[in-house]
Amino acid sequence: MLEPAHINGAMGGALIGLSAALYLALSGGIAGISGLLRSLTYFPKPGKKLLSALFFLLGLIGGAWAYQELRGTASITYAFPSDWLIPAGILVGAGTSLGSGCTSGHGICGISRFSPRSLIATATFVATAILTVFIVRTLGSA
Amino acid sequence: MKTLASILRHLLIGGLFGVGLVLSDMINPARVTGFHDVTGAWDPTLLFVMGGALLVSIPLHQLILKRPRHKIPETIKQSRKLRPDRQLIVGAILFGIGWGLSGVCPGPAIAQLANPQSETFVFLLSVIGGQYLSPILAGIFK
């Protein structure tokens, strides 16, 4: 029942969780990727927070690069047409701004602080994503 | 963020996150959509990732938040007491729709920059566009 993908998933998840906790200890900040990206791209204000976000995200890209150099390039495939990435991206950018977080910020950091807001946000975006794919699949087969 | 050591620590901690995203295959949108697609060929990998992350992240977050030595901003400590509001829910719904349509959330999108395809840039630029649209939505959903 347990597949290699599941074990790799749990191990990769553990690294992500460790990274989020170390970021809190080091910077006193939330390792929510939508928020870190936003601090670089949405009216960026020079300062300590911007540099923390910048070097953390550069490290993230570097880690993803180094691991792929060692273990082979990850395959990147999309279940849906790539035209959809534009509206999807806009929704992700607007939604994470309005809702103050994404899978990492609410789903990992927030739940780890036992934040009721993050628990509700996570349940909402996971349920909405599942419903969205269900509707797309249903309309597609109609 | 004054010293080289601090920059290196941020790069390293970000690196763990990036390795985690590739190892767990969350960098691959089709893998994420596989989790959203509950009535199709459901892929539970994302659950293992969240499980692995929280298993590490919850005890560490609790430990870090209890230690006065770490300067955790009051806003983070107090955020647990904030109540969910309309912006949180609407934001989570919009993010959920975008996540469902693409299979991409901000962390994996940035990790993709290690070996980017044109889709990576299309998505990330759309996310940034969505960030700049968010004040309009924030005005509507006060």
Chai-1 contact restraints between the chains, C-beta under 6 A:
chainA,res_idxA,chainB,res_idxB,connection_type,confidence,min_distance_angstrom,max_distance_angstrom,comment,restraint_id
A,A5,B,T45,contact,1.0,0.0,6.0,A-B,restraint_1
A,H6,B,T45,contact,1.0,0.0,6.0,A-B,restraint_2
A,H6,B,F48,contact,1.0,0.0,6.0,A-B,restraint_3
A,N8,B,L23,contact,1.0,0.0,6.0,A-B,restraint_4
A,G9,B,S24,contact,1.0,0.0,6.0,A-B,restraint_5
A,G9,B,T45,contact,1.0,0.0,6.0,A-B,restraint_6
A,G9,B,F48,contact,1.0,0.0,6.0,A-B,restraint_7
A,G9,B,V49,contact,1.0,0.0,6.0,A-B,restraint_8
A,A10,B,F48,contact,1.0,0.0,6.0,A-B,restraint_9
A,A10,B,G52,contact,1.0,0.0,6.0,A-B,restraint_10
A,M11,B,L23,contact,1.0,0.0,6.0,A-B,restraint_11
A,G12,B,G20,contact,1.0,0.0,6.0,A-B,restraint_12
A,G12,B,L23,contact,1.0,0.0,6.0,A-B,restraint_13
A,G12,B,S24,contact,1.0,0.0,6.0,A-B,restraint_14
A,G13,B,S24,contact,1.0,0.0,6.0,A-B,restraint_15
A,G13,B,V49,contact,1.0,0.0,6.0,A-B,restraint_16
A,G13,B,G52,contact,1.0,0.0,6.0,A-B,restraint_17
A,G13,B,A53,contact,1.0,0.0,6.0,A-B,restraint_18
A,A14,B,G52,contact,1.0,0.0,6.0,A-B,restraint_19
A,A14,B,V56,contact,1.0,0.0,6.0,A-B,restraint_20
A,L15,B,L16,contact,1.0,0.0,6.0,A-B,restraint_21
A,L15,B,V19,contact,1.0,0.0,6.0,A-B,restraint_22
A,L15,B,G20,contact,1.0,0.0,6.0,A-B,restraint_23
A,I16,B,F17,contact,1.0,0.0,6.0,A-B,restraint_24
A,I16,B,G20,contact,1.0,0.0,6.0,A-B,restraint_25
A,I16,B,A53,contact,1.0,0.0,6.0,A-B,restraint_26
A,G17,B,A53,contact,1.0,0.0,6.0,A-B,restraint_27
A,G17,B,V56,contact,1.0,0.0,6.0,A-B,restraint_28
A,G17,B,S57,contact,1.0,0.0,6.0,A-B,restraint_29
A,L18,B,L16,contact,1.0,0.0,6.0,A-B,restraint_30
A,L18,B,V56,contact,1.0,0.0,6.0,A-B,restraint_31
A,S19,B,I13,contact,1.0,0.0,6.0,A-B,restraint_32
A,S19,B,L16,contact,1.0,0.0,6.0,A-B,restraint_33
A,S19,B,F17,contact,1.0,0.0,6.0,A-B,restraint_34
A,A20,B,S57,contact,1.0,0.0,6.0,A-B,restraint_35
A,A21,B,S57,contact,1.0,0.0,6.0,A-B,restraint_36
A,A21,B,L60,contact,1.0,0.0,6.0,A-B,restraint_37
A,A21,B,H61,contact,1.0,0.0,6.0,A-B,restraint_38
A,L22,B,I13,contact,1.0,0.0,6.0,A-B,restraint_39
A,Y23,B,I13,contact,1.0,0.0,6.0,A-B,restraint_40
A,L24,B,I64,contact,1.0,0.0,6.0,A-B,restraint_41
A,A25,B,I64,contact,1.0,0.0,6.0,A-B,restraint_42
A,A25,B,H70,contact,1.0,0.0,6.0,A-B,restraint_43
A,L26,B,R9,contact,1.0,0.0,6.0,A-B,restraint_44
A,G28,B,K71,contact,1.0,0.0,6.0,A-B,restraint_45
A,G28,B,I72,contact,1.0,0.0,6.0,A-B,restraint_46
A,G28,B,P73,contact,1.0,0.0,6.0,A-B,restraint_47
A,I33,B,P106,contact,1.0,0.0,6.0,A-B,restraint_48
A,I33,B,G107,contact,1.0,0.0,6.0,A-B,restraint_49
A,S34,B,P106,contact,1.0,0.0,6.0,A-B,restraint_50
A,L37,B,P106,contact,1.0,0.0,6.0,A-B,restraint_51
A,R38,B,Q131,contact,1.0,0.0,6.0,A-B,restraint_52
A,T41,B,I128,contact,1.0,0.0,6.0,A-B,restraint_53
A,Y42,B,Q131,contact,1.0,0.0,6.0,A-B,restraint_54
A,K48,B,M1,contact,1.0,0.0,6.0,A-B,restraint_55
A,L51,B,M1,contact,1.0,0.0,6.0,A-B,restraint_56
A,F55,B,I7,contact,1.0,0.0,6.0,A-B,restraint_57
A,F55,B,H10,contact,1.0,0.0,6.0,A-B,restraint_58
A,F55,B,L11,contact,1.0,0.0,6.0,A-B,restraint_59
A,F56,B,H10,contact,1.0,0.0,6.0,A-B,restraint_60
A,F56,B,G14,contact,1.0,0.0,6.0,A-B,restraint_61
A,L57,B,I110,contact,1.0,0.0,6.0,A-B,restraint_62
A,G59,B,L11,contact,1.0,0.0,6.0,A-B,restraint_63
A,G59,B,G14,contact,1.0,0.0,6.0,A-B,restraint_64
A,G59,B,G15,contact,1.0,0.0,6.0,A-B,restraint_65
A,L60,B,G14,contact,1.0,0.0,6.0,A-B,restraint_66
A,L60,B,F17,contact,1.0,0.0,6.0,A-B,restraint_67
A,L60,B,G18,contact,1.0,0.0,6.0,A-B,restraint_68
A,L60,B,I110,contact,1.0,0.0,6.0,A-B,restraint_69
A,I61,B,L113,contact,1.0,0.0,6.0,A-B,restraint_70
A,I61,B,A114,contact,1.0,0.0,6.0,A-B,restraint_71
A,G62,B,G15,contact,1.0,0.0,6.0,A-B,restraint_72
A,G63,B,G15,contact,1.0,0.0,6.0,A-B,restraint_73
A,G63,B,G18,contact,1.0,0.0,6.0,A-B,restraint_74
A,G63,B,V19,contact,1.0,0.0,6.0,A-B,restraint_75
A,A64,B,G18,contact,1.0,0.0,6.0,A-B,restraint_76
A,A64,B,V22,contact,1.0,0.0,6.0,A-B,restraint_77
A,A64,B,A111,contact,1.0,0.0,6.0,A-B,restraint_78
A,A64,B,A114,contact,1.0,0.0,6.0,A-B,restraint_79
A,W65,B,A114,contact,1.0,0.0,6.0,A-B,restraint_80
A,Y67,B,V19,contact,1.0,0.0,6.0,A-B,restraint_81
A,Y67,B,V22,contact,1.0,0.0,6.0,A-B,restraint_82
A,Q68,B,V22,contact,1.0,0.0,6.0,A-B,restraint_83
A,T73,B,N115,contact,1.0,0.0,6.0,A-B,restraint_84
A,A74,B,V22,contact,1.0,0.0,6.0,A-B,restraint_85
A,A74,B,I27,contact,1.0,0.0,6.0,A-B,restraint_86
A,I76,B,N28,contact,1.0,0.0,6.0,A-B,restraint_87
A,T77,B,A30,contact,1.0,0.0,6.0,A-B,restraint_88
A,Y78,B,P29,contact,1.0,0.0,6.0,A-B,restraint_89
A,A79,B,A30,contact,1.0,0.0,6.0,A-B,restraint_90
A,A79,B,T33,contact,1.0,0.0,6.0,A-B,restraint_91
A,A79,B,G103,contact,1.0,0.0,6.0,A-B,restraint_92
A,S82,B,E119,contact,1.0,0.0,6.0,A-B,restraint_93
A,W84,B,L101,contact,1.0,0.0,6.0,A-B,restraint_94
A,L85,B,S102,contact,1.0,0.0,6.0,A-B,restraint_95
A,L85,B,E119,contact,1.0,0.0,6.0,A-B,restraint_96
A,L85,B,V122,contact,1.0,0.0,6.0,A-B,restraint_97
A,L85,B,F123,contact,1.0,0.0,6.0,A-B,restraint_98
A,I86,B,S126,contact,1.0,0.0,6.0,A-B,restraint_99
A,A88,B,G98,contact,1.0,0.0,6.0,A-B,restraint_100
A,A88,B,L101,contact,1.0,0.0,6.0,A-B,restraint_101
A,A88,B,S102,contact,1.0,0.0,6.0,A-B,restraint_102
A,G89,B,F123,contact,1.0,0.0,6.0,A-B,restraint_103
A,G89,B,S126,contact,1.0,0.0,6.0,A-B,restraint_104
A,G89,B,V127,contact,1.0,0.0,6.0,A-B,restraint_105
A,I90,B,S126,contact,1.0,0.0,6.0,A-B,restraint_106
A,I90,B,G129,contact,1.0,0.0,6.0,A-B,restraint_107
A,I90,B,G130,contact,1.0,0.0,6.0,A-B,restraint_108
A,L91,B,L94,contact,1.0,0.0,6.0,A-B,restraint_109
A,L91,B,I97,contact,1.0,0.0,6.0,A-B,restraint_110
A,L91,B,G98,contact,1.0,0.0,6.0,A-B,restraint_111
A,V92,B,F95,contact,1.0,0.0,6.0,A-B,restraint_112
A,V92,B,G98,contact,1.0,0.0,6.0,A-B,restraint_113
A,V92,B,V127,contact,1.0,0.0,6.0,A-B,restraint_114
A,G93,B,V127,contact,1.0,0.0,6.0,A-B,restraint_115
A,G93,B,G130,contact,1.0,0.0,6.0,A-B,restraint_116
A,G93,B,Q131,contact,1.0,0.0,6.0,A-B,restraint_117
A,A94,B,L94,contact,1.0,0.0,6.0,A-B,restraint_118
A,A94,B,G130,contact,1.0,0.0,6.0,A-B,restraint_119
A,A94,B,L133,contact,1.0,0.0,6.0,A-B,restraint_120
A,A94,B,S134,contact,1.0,0.0,6.0,A-B,restraint_121
A,A94,B,L137,contact,1.0,0.0,6.0,A-B,restraint_122
A,G95,B,G91,contact,1.0,0.0,6.0,A-B,restraint_123
A,G95,B,L94,contact,1.0,0.0,6.0,A-B,restraint_124
A,G95,B,F95,contact,1.0,0.0,6.0,A-B,restraint_125
A,T96,B,F95,contact,1.0,0.0,6.0,A-B,restraint_126
A,S97,B,Q131,contact,1.0,0.0,6.0,A-B,restraint_127
A,S97,B,S134,contact,1.0,0.0,6.0,A-B,restraint_128
A,L98,B,Q87,contact,1.0,0.0,6.0,A-B,restraint_129
A,L98,B,G91,contact,1.0,0.0,6.0,A-B,restraint_130
A,L98,B,S134,contact,1.0,0.0,6.0,A-B,restraint_131
A,L98,B,L137,contact,1.0,0.0,6.0,A-B,restraint_132
A,L98,B,A138,contact,1.0,0.0,6.0,A-B,restraint_133
A,G99,B,L88,contact,1.0,0.0,6.0,A-B,restraint_134
A,G99,B,G91,contact,1.0,0.0,6.0,A-B,restraint_135
A,G99,B,A92,contact,1.0,0.0,6.0,A-B,restraint_136
A,G99,B,F95,contact,1.0,0.0,6.0,A-B,restraint_137
A,C102,B,C105,contact,1.0,0.0,6.0,A-B,restraint_138
A,C102,B,P106,contact,1.0,0.0,6.0,A-B,restraint_139
A,T103,B,C105,contact,1.0,0.0,6.0,A-B,restraint_140
A,S104,B,G107,contact,1.0,0.0,6.0,A-B,restraint_141
A,I108,B,A53,contact,1.0,0.0,6.0,A-B,restraint_142
A,I108,B,S57,contact,1.0,0.0,6.0,A-B,restraint_143
A,S112,B,S57,contact,1.0,0.0,6.0,A-B,restraint_144
A,S112,B,I58,contact,1.0,0.0,6.0,A-B,restraint_145
A,S112,B,H61,contact,1.0,0.0,6.0,A-B,restraint_146
A,R113,B,H61,contact,1.0,0.0,6.0,A-B,restraint_147
A,R113,B,R80,contact,1.0,0.0,6.0,A-B,restraint_148
A,S115,B,S79,contact,1.0,0.0,6.0,A-B,restraint_149
A,S115,B,R80,contact,1.0,0.0,6.0,A-B,restraint_150
A,R117,B,L82,contact,1.0,0.0,6.0,A-B,restraint_151
A,R117,B,P84,contact,1.0,0.0,6.0,A-B,restraint_152
A,R117,B,L88,contact,1.0,0.0,6.0,A-B,restraint_153
A,I120,B,P84,contact,1.0,0.0,6.0,A-B,restraint_154
A,A121,B,L88,contact,1.0,0.0,6.0,A-B,restraint_155
A,A121,B,A92,contact,1.0,0.0,6.0,A-B,restraint_156
A,T124,B,I89,contact,1.0,0.0,6.0,A-B,restraint_157
A,T124,B,A92,contact,1.0,0.0,6.0,A-B,restraint_158
A,F125,B,A92,contact,1.0,0.0,6.0,A-B,restraint_159
A,F125,B,F95,contact,1.0,0.0,6.0,A-B,restraint_160
A,F125,B,G96,contact,1.0,0.0,6.0,A-B,restraint_161
A,T128,B,I93,contact,1.0,0.0,6.0,A-B,restraint_162
A,T128,B,G96,contact,1.0,0.0,6.0,A-B,restraint_163
A,T128,B,I97,contact,1.0,0.0,6.0,A-B,restraint_164
A,A129,B,H36,contact,1.0,0.0,6.0,A-B,restraint_165
A,A129,B,G96,contact,1.0,0.0,6.0,A-B,restraint_166
A,A129,B,W99,contact,1.0,0.0,6.0,A-B,restraint_167
A,A129,B,G100,contact,1.0,0.0,6.0,A-B,restraint_168
A,I130,B,H36,contact,1.0,0.0,6.0,A-B,restraint_169
A,I130,B,V38,contact,1.0,0.0,6.0,A-B,restraint_170
A,T132,B,I97,contact,1.0,0.0,6.0,A-B,restraint_171
A,T132,B,G100,contact,1.0,0.0,6.0,A-B,restraint_172
A,V133,B,H36,contact,1.0,0.0,6.0,A-B,restraint_173
A,V133,B,D37,contact,1.0,0.0,6.0,A-B,restraint_174
A,V133,B,G100,contact,1.0,0.0,6.0,A-B,restraint_175
